[in-house]
Amino acid sequence: MADKELQLSELDEEIPGMKPQAEPSGSTESDVPDVPRSAQDLEAVYDIPVQVSAVLGKSTMEVQQLLKLGRGAVVELDRKVGEAIDIYVNNRLVARGEVVVLEDRLGITMTEIIKTDRQ
């Protein structure tokens, strides 16, 4: 096959069997109509590691109080027994859940998915 020099005008022509690309119009992802998605669409992200954290509660104290804590010390948290815990993925609140015991380990069962408007 011989090399052929292409002109810029030829690059704009449509290639048979390919759809032309839309010009960028400043549209956002939310402007795009919902397209059916499948598990295969997400395969590219399956192997990306994420950090999952379950927060039982929080407490605020001064450094001097923290330094006085020793083995067996109790730190009071801002949650009550039976209250839902927060579940974070990469430091973003995504769900609430309950602590469960699985054999000799603790686990989390999600009871509520938190949907936030992404900006």
Contact map, one row per residue, 1 for C-alpha under 8 A:
11100000000000000000000000000000000000000000000000000000000000000000000000000000000000000000000000000000000000000000000
11110000000000000000000000000000000000000000000000000000000000000000000000000000000000000000000000000000000000000000000
11111000000000000000000000000000000000000000000000000000000000000000000000000000000000000000000000000000000000000000000
01111100000000000000000000000000000000000000000000000000000000000000000000000000000000000000000000000000000000000000000
00111110000000000000000000000000000000000000000000000000000000000000000000000000000000000000000000000000000000000000000
00011111011000000000000000000000000000000000000000000000000000000000000000000000000000000000000000000000000000000000000
00001111111000000000000000000000000000000000000000000000000000000000000000000000000000000000000000000000000000000000000
00000111111100000000000000000000000000000000000000000000000000000000000000000000000000000000000000000000000000000000000
00000011111110000000000000000000000000000000000000000000000000000000000000000000000000000000000000000000000000000000000
00000111111110000000000000000000000000000000000000000000000000000000000000000000000000000000000000000000000000000000000
00000111111111000000000000000000000000000000000000000000000000000000000000000000000000000000000000000000000000000000000
00000001111111000000000000000000000000000000000000000000000000000000000000000000000000000000000000000000000000000000000
00000000111111100000000000000000000000000000000000000000000000000000000000000000000000000000000000000000000000000000000
00000000001111110111000000000000000000000000000000000000000000000000000000000000000000000000000000000000000000000000000
00000000000011111110000000000000000000000000000000000000000000000000000000000000000000000000000000000000000000000000000
00000000000001111100000000000000000000000000000000000000000000000000000000000000000000000000000000000000000000000000000
00000000000000111110000000000000000000000000000000000000000000000000000000000000000000000000000000000000000000000000000
00000000000001111111000000000000000000000000000000000000000000000000000000000000000000000000000000000000000000000000000
00000000000001101111100000000000000000000000000000000000000000000000000000000000000000000000000000000000000000000000000
00000000000001000111110000000000000000000000000000000000000000000000000000000000000000000000000000000000000000000000000
00000000000000000011111000000000000000000000000000000000000000000000000000000000000000000000000000000000000000000000000
00000000000000000001111100000000000000000000000000000000000000000000000000000000000000000000000000000000000000000000000
00000000000000000000111110000000000000000000000000000000000000000000000000000000000000000000000000000000000000000000000
00000000000000000000011111100000000000000000000000000000000000000000000000000000000000000000000000000000000000000000000
00000000000000000000001111100000000000000000000000000000000000000000000000000000000000000000000000000000000000000000000
00000000000000000000000111110000000000000000000000000000000000000000000000000000000000000000000000000000000000000000000
00000000000000000000000111111011000000000000000000000000000000000000000000000000000000000000000000000000000000000000000
00000000000000000000000001111111000000000000000000000000000000000000000000000000000000000000000000000000000000000000000
00000000000000000000000000111111000000000000000000000000000000000000000000000000000000000000000000000000000000000000000
00000000000000000000000000011111100000000000000000000000000000000000000000000000000000000000000000000000000000000000000
00000000000000000000000000111111100000000000000000000000000000000000000000000000000000000000000000000000000000000000000
00000000000000000000000000111111110000000000000000000000000000000000000000000000000000000000000000000000000000000000000
00000000000000000000000000000111111000000000000000000000000000000000000000000000000000000000000000000000000000000000000
00000000000000000000000000000001111100000000000000000000000000000000000000000000000000000000000000000000000000000000000
00000000000000000000000000000000111110000000000000000000000000000000000000000000000000000000000000000000000000000000000
00000000000000000000000000000000011111000000000000000000000000000000000000000000000000000000000000000000000000000000000
00000000000000000000000000000000001111101000000000000000000000000000000000000000000000000000000000000000000000000000000
00000000000000000000000000000000000111111100000000000000000000000000000000000000000000000000000000000000000000000000000
00000000000000000000000000000000000011111110000000000000000000000000000000000000000000000000000000000000000000000000000
00000000000000000000000000000000000001111110000000000000000000000000000000000000000000000000000000000000000000000000000
00000000000000000000000000000000000011111111000000000000000000000000000000000000000000000000000000000000000000000000000
00000000000000000000000000000000000001111111110000000000000000000000000000000000000000000000000000000000000000000000000
00000000000000000000000000000000000000111111110000000000000000000000000000000000000000000000000000000000000000000000000
00000000000000000000000000000000000000001111111000000000000000000000000000000000000000000000000000000000000000000000000
00000000000000000000000000000000000000000111111100000000000000000000000000000000000000000000000000000000000000000000000
00000000000000000000000000000000000000000111111100000000000000000000000000000000000000000000000000000000000000000000000
00000000000000000000000000000000000000000001111110000000000000000000000000000000000000000000000000000000000000000000000
00000000000000000000000000000000000000000000111111000000000000000000000000000000000000000000000000000000000000000000000
00000000000000000000000000000000000000000000001111100000000000000000000000000000000000000000000000000000000000000000000
00000000000000000000000000000000000000000000000111110000000000000000000000000000000000001100000000000000000000000000000
00000000000000000000000000000000000000000000000011111000000000000000000000000000000000011110000000000000000000000000000
00000000000000000000000000000000000000000000000001111100000000000000000000000000000000111110000000000000000000000000000
00000000000000000000000000000000000000000000000000111110000000000000000000000000000000111010000000000000000000000000000
00000000000000000000000000000000000000000000000000011111000000000000000000000000000011110000000000000000000100000000000
00000000000000000000000000000000000000000000000000001111110000000000000000000000000011110000000000000000000000000000000
00000000000000000000000000000000000000000000000000000111110000000000000000001010000011000000000000000000000000000000000
00000000000000000000000000000000000000000000000000000011111000000000000000001110000010000000000000000000000000000000000
00000000000000000000000000000000000000000000000000000011111100000000000000001110000000000000000000000000000000000000000
00000000000000000000000000000000000000000000000000000000111110000000000000111100000000000000000000000000000000000000000
00000000000000000000000000000000000000000000000000000000011111000000000000000000000000000000000000000000000000000000000
00000000000000000000000000000000000000000000000000000000001111101100000000000000000000000000000000000000000000000000000
00000000000000000000000000000000000000000000000000000000000111111100000000000000000000000000000000000000000000000000000
00000000000000000000000000000000000000000000000000000000000011111110000000000000000000000000000000000000000000000000000
00000000000000000000000000000000000000000000000000000000000001111111000000000000000000000000000000000000000000000000000
00000000000000000000000000000000000000000000000000000000000011111111100000000000000000000000000000000000000000000000000
00000000000000000000000000000000000000000000000000000000000011111111100000000000000000000000000000000000000000000000000
00000000000000000000000000000000000000000000000000000000000000111111100000000000000000000000000000000000000000000000000
00000000000000000000000000000000000000000000000000000000000000011111110000000000000000000000000000000000000000000000000
00000000000000000000000000000000000000000000000000000000000000001111111010000000000000000000000000000000000000000000000
00000000000000000000000000000000000000000000000000000000000000000001111110000000000000000000000000000000000000000000000
00000000000000000000000000000000000000000000000000000000000000000000111110000000000000000000000000000000000000000000000
00000000000000000000000000000000000000000000000000000000000000000000011111000000000000000000000000000000000000000000000
00000000000000000000000000000000000000000000000000000000000000000000111111100000000000000000000000000000000000000000000
00000000000000000000000000000000000000000000000000000000000000000000000111110000000000000000000000000000000000000000000
00000000000000000000000000000000000000000000000000000000001000000000000011111000000000000000000000000000000000000000000
00000000000000000000000000000000000000000000000000000000001000000000000001111100000000000000000000000000000000000000000
00000000000000000000000000000000000000000000000000000001111000000000000000111111000000000000000000000000000000000000000
00000000000000000000000000000000000000000000000000000000111000000000000000011111000000000000000000000000000000000000000
00000000000000000000000000000000000000000000000000000001110000000000000000001111101000000000000000000000000000000000000
00000000000000000000000000000000000000000000000000000000000000000000000000001111111000000000000000000000000000000000000
00000000000000000000000000000000000000000000000000000000000000000000000000000011111000000000000000000000000000000000000
00000000000000000000000000000000000000000000000000000000000000000000000000000001111100000000000001000000000000000000000
00000000000000000000000000000000000000000000000000000000000000000000000000000011111110000000000001000000000000000000000
00000000000000000000000000000000000000000000000000000000000000000000000000000000011111000000000111000000000000000000000
00000000000000000000000000000000000000000000000000000111100000000000000000000000001111100000000111100000000000000000000
00000000000000000000000000000000000000000000000000000111000000000000000000000000000111110000111110000000000000000000000
00000000000000000000000000000000000000000000000000011110000000000000000000000000000011111000111110000000000000000000000
00000000000000000000000000000000000000000000000000111110000000000000000000000000000001111111111000000000000000000000000
00000000000000000000000000000000000000000000000001111000000000000000000000000000000000111111110000000000000000000000000
00000000000000000000000000000000000000000000000001110000000000000000000000000000000000011111000000000000000000000000000
00000000000000000000000000000000000000000000000000111000000000000000000000000000000000011111100000000000000000000000000
00000000000000000000000000000000000000000000000000000000000000000000000000000000000000011111110000000000000000000000000
00000000000000000000000000000000000000000000000000000000000000000000000000000000000001111011111000000000000000000100000
00000000000000000000000000000000000000000000000000000000000000000000000000000000000001111001111100000000000000001110000
00000000000000000000000000000000000000000000000000000000000000000000000000000000000001110000111110000000000001111100000
00000000000000000000000000000000000000000000000000000000000000000000000000000000000111100000011111000000000001111100000
00000000000000000000000000000000000000000000000000000000000000000000000000000000000111100000001111100000000111110000000
00000000000000000000000000000000000000000000000000000000000000000000000000000000011110000000000111110000000111100000000
00000000000000000000000000000000000000000000000000000000000000000000000000000000000010000000000011111000011110000000000
00000000000000000000000000000000000000000000000000000000000000000000000000000000000000000000000001111100011110000000000
00000000000000000000000000000000000000000000000000000000000000000000000000000000000000000000000000111111111000000000000
00000000000000000000000000000000000000000000000000000000000000000000000000000000000000000000000000011111111000000000000
00000000000000000000000000000000000000000000000000000000000000000000000000000000000000000000000000001111100000000000000
00000000000000000000000000000000000000000000000000000000000000000000000000000000000000000000000000001111110000000000000
00000000000000000000000000000000000000000000000000000000000000000000000000000000000000000000000000001111111000000000000
00000000000000000000000000000000000000000000000000000000000000000000000000000000000000000000000000111101111100000000000
00000000000000000000000000000000000000000000000000000000000000000000000000000000000000000000000000111100111110000000000
00000000000000000000000000000000000000000000000000000100000000000000000000000000000000000000000011110000011111000000000
00000000000000000000000000000000000000000000000000000000000000000000000000000000000000000000000011110000001111100000000
00000000000000000000000000000000000000000000000000000000000000000000000000000000000000000000001111000000000111111000000
00000000000000000000000000000000000000000000000000000000000000000000000000000000000000000000001111000000000011111000000
00000000000000000000000000000000000000000000000000000000000000000000000000000000000000000000001110000000000001111100000
00000000000000000000000000000000000000000000000000000000000000000000000000000000000000000000011100000000000001111110000
00000000000000000000000000000000000000000000000000000000000000000000000000000000000000000000111100000000000000011111000
00000000000000000000000000000000000000000000000000000000000000000000000000000000000000000000010000000000000000001111100
00000000000000000000000000000000000000000000000000000000000000000000000000000000000000000000000000000000000000000111110
00000000000000000000000000000000000000000000000000000000000000000000000000000000000000000000000000000000000000000011111
00000000000000000000000000000000000000000000000000000000000000000000000000000000000000000000000000000000000000000001111
00000000000000000000000000000000000000000000000000000000000000000000000000000000000000000000000000000000000000000000111
